[in-house]
Amino acid sequence: MSESNQHESKEQGDAFSREAQQGQTGFFAEFLDFLLHNKKWWITPIVIVLLLVGVLVMLGGTAAAPFIYTLF
């Protein structure tokens, strides 16, 4: 292995160590970061609608169900 490859490998190892020591980001922060870097803003309305449907399904199994049914 040449000296430049060893130096590059050490730099990659150091970068990996720094990333590993950082705290974990939350799901929503990571999703926002994904949207910003990949410019996939069209996904946002789909995710919001899916979350709202999920909330309605969860509330449908609770005492709030009679109030939800009156909305439809």
VMD Tcl script that builds the backbone (N, CA, C; Angstrom):
set m [mol new atoms 216]
animate dup $m
set s [atomselect $m all]
$s set {name element resname resid chain x y z} {
  {N N MET 1 A 0.850 -1.172 0.000}
  {CA C MET 1 A 0.000 0.000 0.000}
  {C C MET 1 A 0.895 1.235 0.000}
  {N N SER 2 A 0.595 2.186 -0.867}
  {CA C SER 2 A 1.421 3.379 -0.935}
  {C C SER 2 A 1.108 4.307 0.228}
  {N N GLU 3 A 1.998 5.274 0.413}
  {CA C GLU 3 A 1.858 6.203 1.541}
  {C C GLU 3 A 0.609 7.070 1.401}
  {N N SER 4 A 0.257 7.472 0.186}
  {CA C SER 4 A -0.926 8.309 -0.016}
  {C C SER 4 A -2.201 7.530 0.297}
  {N N ASN 5 A -2.233 6.236 -0.046}
  {CA C ASN 5 A -3.396 5.403 0.259}
  {C C ASN 5 A -3.556 5.209 1.756}
  {N N GLN 6 A -2.426 5.063 2.459}
  {CA C GLN 6 A -2.483 4.917 3.911}
  {C C GLN 6 A -3.006 6.191 4.557}
  {N N HIS 7 A -2.536 7.328 4.052}
  {CA C HIS 7 A -2.973 8.617 4.598}
  {C C HIS 7 A -4.471 8.821 4.352}
  {N N GLU 8 A -4.919 8.474 3.135}
  {CA C GLU 8 A -6.339 8.603 2.799}
  {C C GLU 8 A -7.188 7.667 3.652}
  {N N SER 9 A -6.701 6.453 3.870}
  {CA C SER 9 A -7.412 5.490 4.693}
  {C C SER 9 A -7.522 5.977 6.130}
  {N N LYS 10 A -6.465 6.584 6.650}
  {CA C LYS 10 A -6.479 7.108 8.017}
  {C C LYS 10 A -7.475 8.258 8.129}
  {N N GLU 11 A -7.532 9.131 7.112}
  {CA C GLU 11 A -8.484 10.239 7.129}
  {C C GLU 11 A -9.921 9.724 7.120}
  {N N GLN 12 A -10.190 8.685 6.337}
  {CA C GLN 12 A -11.531 8.114 6.294}
  {C C GLN 12 A -11.889 7.489 7.635}
  {N N GLY 13 A -10.919 6.834 8.260}
  {CA C GLY 13 A -11.145 6.243 9.571}
  {C C GLY 13 A -11.434 7.311 10.619}
  {N N ASP 14 A -10.706 8.433 10.546}
  {CA C ASP 14 A -10.945 9.536 11.478}
  {C C ASP 14 A -12.327 10.142 11.266}
  {N N ALA 15 A -12.732 10.305 10.020}
  {CA C ALA 15 A -14.058 10.858 9.720}
  {C C ALA 15 A -15.143 9.922 10.224}
  {N N PHE 16 A -14.930 8.627 10.056}
  {CA C PHE 16 A -15.896 7.646 10.538}
  {C C PHE 16 A -16.009 7.708 12.056}
  {N N SER 17 A -14.869 7.840 12.735}
  {CA C SER 17 A -14.874 7.928 14.204}
  {C C SER 17 A -15.611 9.175 14.677}
  {N N ARG 18 A -15.385 10.301 14.004}
  {CA C ARG 18 A -16.088 11.535 14.388}
  {C C ARG 18 A -17.590 11.392 14.210}
  {N N GLU 19 A -18.014 10.801 13.103}
  {CA C GLU 19 A -19.443 10.594 12.862}
  {C C GLU 19 A -20.047 9.661 13.900}
  {N N ALA 20 A -19.297 8.627 14.284}
  {CA C ALA 20 A -19.804 7.656 15.251}
  {C C ALA 20 A -19.955 8.269 16.638}
  {N N GLN 21 A -19.120 9.244 16.970}
  {CA C GLN 21 A -19.165 9.859 18.296}
  {C C GLN 21 A -20.259 10.912 18.420}
  {N N GLN 22 A -20.749 11.402 17.307}
  {CA C GLN 22 A -21.821 12.398 17.352}
  {C C GLN 22 A -23.105 11.743 17.831}
  {N N GLY 23 A -23.960 12.543 18.432}
  {CA C GLY 23 A -25.242 12.035 18.896}
  {C C GLY 23 A -26.140 11.665 17.734}
  {N N GLN 24 A -27.067 10.753 17.994}
  {CA C GLN 24 A -27.999 10.347 16.956}
  {C C GLN 24 A -29.019 11.444 16.716}
  {N N THR 25 A -29.344 11.647 15.456}
  {CA C THR 25 A -30.396 12.600 15.133}
  {C C THR 25 A -31.728 11.867 15.143}
  {N N GLY 26 A -32.786 12.601 15.363}
  {CA C GLY 26 A -34.111 12.002 15.374}
  {C C GLY 26 A -34.588 11.682 13.972}
  {N N PHE 27 A -35.672 10.950 13.913}
  {CA C PHE 27 A -36.228 10.541 12.624}
  {C C PHE 27 A -36.654 11.756 11.798}
  {N N PHE 28 A -37.340 12.696 12.441}
  {CA C PHE 28 A -37.845 13.854 11.696}
  {C C PHE 28 A -36.714 14.763 11.238}
  {N N ALA 29 A -35.679 14.914 12.059}
  {CA C ALA 29 A -34.520 15.714 11.645}
  {C C ALA 29 A -33.811 15.060 10.467}
  {N N GLU 30 A -33.693 13.752 10.507}
  {CA C GLU 30 A -33.047 13.043 9.412}
  {C C GLU 30 A -33.901 13.107 8.139}
  {N N PHE 31 A -35.222 13.018 8.296}
  {CA C PHE 31 A -36.113 13.114 7.141}
  {C C PHE 31 A -36.041 14.511 6.515}
  {N N LEU 32 A -36.006 15.543 7.358}
  {CA C LEU 32 A -35.877 16.911 6.855}
  {C C LEU 32 A -34.549 17.099 6.140}
  {N N ASP 33 A -33.491 16.534 6.687}
  {CA C ASP 33 A -32.181 16.600 6.051}
  {C C ASP 33 A -32.213 15.908 4.687}
  {N N PHE 34 A -32.897 14.763 4.619}
  {CA C PHE 34 A -33.053 14.058 3.347}
  {C C PHE 34 A -33.776 14.939 2.331}
  {N N LEU 35 A -34.867 15.593 2.769}
  {CA C LEU 35 A -35.626 16.447 1.854}
  {C C LEU 35 A -34.787 17.620 1.359}
  {N N LEU 36 A -34.002 18.199 2.247}
  {CA C LEU 36 A -33.185 19.353 1.867}
  {C C LEU 36 A -32.097 18.977 0.868}
  {N N HIS 37 A -31.425 17.872 1.118}
  {CA C HIS 37 A -30.293 17.503 0.268}
  {C C HIS 37 A -30.723 16.888 -1.056}
  {N N ASN 38 A -31.836 16.168 -1.067}
  {CA C ASN 38 A -32.264 15.493 -2.289}
  {C C ASN 38 A -33.388 16.218 -3.026}
  {N N LYS 39 A -33.858 17.306 -2.446}
  {CA C LYS 39 A -34.917 18.127 -3.056}
  {C C LYS 39 A -36.133 17.278 -3.440}
  {N N LYS 40 A -36.607 16.505 -2.484}
  {CA C LYS 40 A -37.764 15.632 -2.685}
  {C C LYS 40 A -38.974 16.200 -1.943}
  {N N TRP 41 A -39.282 17.461 -2.169}
  {CA C TRP 41 A -40.368 18.120 -1.439}
  {C C TRP 41 A -41.734 17.539 -1.774}
  {N N TRP 42 A -41.857 16.865 -2.896}
  {CA C TRP 42 A -43.152 16.281 -3.271}
  {C C TRP 42 A -43.537 15.145 -2.341}
  {N N ILE 43 A -42.600 14.596 -1.582}
  {CA C ILE 43 A -42.894 13.515 -0.644}
  {C C ILE 43 A -43.626 14.035 0.594}
  {N N THR 44 A -43.425 15.299 0.934}
  {CA C THR 44 A -43.977 15.868 2.169}
  {C C THR 44 A -45.493 15.724 2.280}
  {N N PRO 45 A -46.300 16.106 1.282}
  {CA C PRO 45 A -47.750 15.947 1.433}
  {C C PRO 45 A -48.179 14.491 1.599}
  {N N ILE 46 A -47.480 13.582 0.942}
  {CA C ILE 46 A -47.814 12.160 1.063}
  {C C ILE 46 A -47.591 11.692 2.493}
  {N N VAL 47 A -46.462 12.072 3.070}
  {CA C VAL 47 A -46.138 11.661 4.437}
  {C C VAL 47 A -47.125 12.272 5.422}
  {N N ILE 48 A -47.491 13.527 5.220}
  {CA C ILE 48 A -48.438 14.193 6.127}
  {C C ILE 48 A -49.796 13.487 6.088}
  {N N VAL 49 A -50.274 13.169 4.894}
  {CA C VAL 49 A -51.562 12.479 4.771}
  {C C VAL 49 A -51.497 11.104 5.424}
  {N N LEU 50 A -50.407 10.371 5.208}
  {CA C LEU 50 A -50.262 9.056 5.834}
  {C C LEU 50 A -50.239 9.154 7.359}
  {N N LEU 51 A -49.567 10.178 7.889}
  {CA C LEU 51 A -49.547 10.378 9.340}
  {C C LEU 51 A -50.937 10.696 9.871}
  {N N LEU 52 A -51.684 11.541 9.152}
  {CA C LEU 52 A -53.043 11.873 9.592}
  {C C LEU 52 A -53.961 10.651 9.557}
  {N N VAL 53 A -53.834 9.831 8.530}
  {CA C VAL 53 A -54.637 8.618 8.457}
  {C C VAL 53 A -54.260 7.681 9.606}
  {N N GLY 54 A -52.970 7.584 9.898}
  {CA C GLY 54 A -52.524 6.758 11.014}
  {C C GLY 54 A -53.084 7.239 12.340}
  {N N VAL 55 A -53.121 8.552 12.534}
  {CA C VAL 55 A -53.691 9.106 13.767}
  {C C VAL 55 A -55.179 8.789 13.848}
  {N N LEU 56 A -55.896 8.918 12.737}
  {CA C LEU 56 A -57.325 8.589 12.733}
  {C C LEU 56 A -57.572 7.119 13.043}
  {N N VAL 57 A -56.734 6.252 12.520}
  {CA C VAL 57 A -56.884 4.822 12.797}
  {C C VAL 57 A -56.636 4.549 14.275}
  {N N MET 58 A -55.619 5.176 14.829}
  {CA C MET 58 A -55.331 4.973 16.247}
  {C C MET 58 A -56.459 5.514 17.123}
  {N N LEU 59 A -56.984 6.674 16.782}
  {CA C LEU 59 A -58.070 7.249 17.570}
  {C C LEU 59 A -59.380 6.474 17.380}
  {N N GLY 60 A -59.504 5.786 16.260}
  {CA C GLY 60 A -60.709 4.993 16.009}
  {C C GLY 60 A -60.872 3.846 16.980}
  {N N GLY 61 A -59.810 3.418 17.606}
  {CA C GLY 61 A -59.882 2.323 18.556}
  {C C GLY 61 A -59.972 2.797 19.993}
  {N N THR 62 A -60.149 4.095 20.204}
  {CA C THR 62 A -60.212 4.624 21.570}
  {C C THR 62 A -61.617 5.154 21.851}
  {N N ALA 63 A -61.762 5.818 22.978}
  {CA C ALA 63 A -63.049 6.400 23.355}
  {C C ALA 63 A -63.430 7.576 22.456}
  {N N ALA 64 A -62.483 8.079 21.687}
  {CA C ALA 64 A -62.763 9.200 20.792}
  {C C ALA 64 A -63.434 8.755 19.499}
  {N N ALA 65 A -63.606 7.456 19.306}
  {CA C ALA 65 A -64.158 6.923 18.058}
  {C C ALA 65 A -65.532 7.498 17.707}
  {N N PRO 66 A -66.484 7.601 18.632}
  {CA C PRO 66 A -67.786 8.156 18.245}
  {C C PRO 66 A -67.702 9.589 17.710}
  {N N PHE 67 A -66.751 10.336 18.207}
  {CA C PHE 67 A -66.595 11.724 17.729}
  {C C PHE 67 A -65.948 11.771 16.368}
  {N N ILE 68 A -65.079 10.832 16.068}
  {CA C ILE 68 A -64.443 10.785 14.755}
  {C C ILE 68 A -65.442 10.353 13.702}
  {N N TYR 69 A -66.281 9.384 14.027}
  {CA C TYR 69 A -67.265 8.893 13.064}
  {C C TYR 69 A -68.247 9.973 12.642}
  {N N THR 70 A -68.513 10.927 13.523}
  {CA C THR 70 A -69.442 12.006 13.161}
  {C C THR 70 A -68.826 12.950 12.141}
  {N N LEU 71 A -67.512 12.959 12.001}
  {CA C LEU 71 A -66.858 13.826 11.012}
  {C C LEU 71 A -67.104 13.327 9.581}
  {N N PHE 72 A -67.347 12.045 9.453}
  {CA C PHE 72 A -67.511 11.466 8.122}
  {C C PHE 72 A -68.958 11.115 7.917}
}
mol reanalyze $m
mol bondsrecalc $m
mol representation Tube
mol addrep $m
